[in-house]
Amino acid sequence: MLFLCYPKCSTCKKAQNWLQAHGLSYTLRDIQTENPSQEELRRWHAQSGLPLKRFFNTSGQQYRALGLKDKLPAMSEEEQLALLATDGMLVKRPLLVAGDKVLVGFQEAAWAAALL
């Protein structure tokens, strides 16, 4: 499993503790220093079945600073993927890629249903 997180994020820490408590092994990747590529994001978006908007960290400073709430609806999917790939802090975290499953954000019940 690939676990993408921001080490200073409290939700990411909770998710990491949850993974460890359940004995699940993973590869840790700092989303800020090694942000996902456009191709990775495209693949994960397709696997997740989620709307692309769910991949955006809508509560982040970057999201607000760029005014993305108003800009995203007018952008194509490719433009959104390209934008996400420019800055890991724009990406909703934590992000867990487990085989064919992609979990965006930490919701304990959803993670338990998908992984246990």
Secondary structure, DSSP 4 states (H G I P E B T S, - for coil): -EEEE-TT-HHHHHHHHHHHHTT---EEEETTTSPPPHHHHHHHHHHH---GGGGB-TTSHHHHHTTHHHHGGGS-HHHHHHHHHH-GGGB-S-EEEETTEEEES--HHHHHHHH-
